[in-house]
Amino acid sequence: MDEALNAPVGRARGRGRGLDEPPVFAALDLGTNNCRLLIATPSPRGFRILDAYSRIVRLGEGLSQTGRLGDAAMERAMAALAVCAAKIERRGVRRIRAVATQACRAAANGAGFIDSVERETGIRLTIITPREEAQLAVAGCLNLIDQSSRAALVLDVGGGSTEMSWLDLATTGMDAAPRPLAHWRLPIKAWLSVPIGVVTLAEQFPEGEGGETWFRSMVEAMKVEISRFTHADEFRDVFVAGDAHIVGTSGAITSLAGLHLRLPKYDRAKVDGLWMTRDECDAVTRRLSALSVQERAAEPCIGPERADLVMAGAAILTAVQELWPCQRVRVADRGLREGLLLSQMSSQRRGRTRRNRGSGGRISPP
């Protein structure tokens, strides 16, 4: 994995920086639904964000029917990536890790689109595996995990896939200190990637008149996929005993949290890290079910771009909670991008330490 951390940015190399200025890193995640960018510098407690960008591009729109990325979808993504390239150059980014996930993995023309992105924006995207996607999501959420529990389930609901990672917190020490991802003691004992996300599920079950039958159809379809997985069964007793929790990361889950809090406008500081009970999750899902698409679009924490997808996200969360019941869900407005940043920064620390050791000089503190 570390070989890709120094990937060239092409035309978006950025301006030079003085030797006394902290290095600037960028993490870009092109998903099935969103294009997200974080630009940050290292800090003693992790990193300090300099710039952030998020745009719903629906790259995977229609992919489940055609097997290809559509022209309009690629144009939307390319426009967002051009904005990202400009920000990367303006901020003087030294290192970037830019990744693409399920839409580009699944599309017959996904690799060709990746090549076009590099030609037009200078950004070189790497299509990562579901396993690495799950690992990065866990890494990005590490400091939201309640280590007093015996187990946790990190649920990353994307546009085209859903990743689930079961963490054993009872027998494996978890160290959240920044370090190369390959050397982090991520206590992942089982993981599952289901090629269904909010976009694909919503396309599979068009809303029509909505209603409980429609919603339950989405829930049951997701449950069928998850229930086939048996490698995490050793944790079932822990969940039944109430000594486990879910950490949910996705736009769908953060939207549910904002609706639960009845926020007049989305506020990451109030959503990220929020604990919700199972009853509260069910209650906000019922509230959401009673709204039309137009009414959902008017909700400040949903908006028109998520109005037709948020019920699919609620269905995925419901399916997981019914199969892996627990009373606590922690909402994470973080995940893959944060994991990408920490991986890059810790890789740099490791390289600096190796150089210091090789020269016989004093090893600088991390």
Secondary structure as UniProt FT lines:
FT   HELIX           2..6
FT   TURN            10..11
FT   TURN            19..20
FT   STRAND          25..30
FT   STRAND          34..43
FT   TURN            44..45
FT   STRAND          46..56
FT   TURN            59..62
FT   HELIX           63..66
FT   HELIX           71..90
FT   TURN            91..92
FT   STRAND          95..100
FT   HELIX           102..106
FT   TURN            108..109
FT   HELIX           110..121
FT   STRAND          126..127
FT   HELIX           130..140
FT   HELIX           142..144
FT   TURN            147..148
FT   STRAND          151..157
FT   STRAND          162..168
FT   TURN            169..171
FT   HELIX           181..183
FT   STRAND          188..194
FT   HELIX           198..204
FT   TURN            208..209
FT   HELIX           212..227
FT   TURN            231..232
FT   HELIX           233..235
FT   HELIX           236..240
FT   TURN            241..242
FT   STRAND          244..249
FT   HELIX           251..261
FT   HELIX           268..271
FT   TURN            272..273
FT   STRAND          275..277
FT   HELIX           278..289
FT   HELIX           293..298
FT   TURN            300..302
FT   HELIX           303..306
FT   TURN            307..309
FT   HELIX           310..323
FT   STRAND          328..332
FT   HELIX           336..359
//
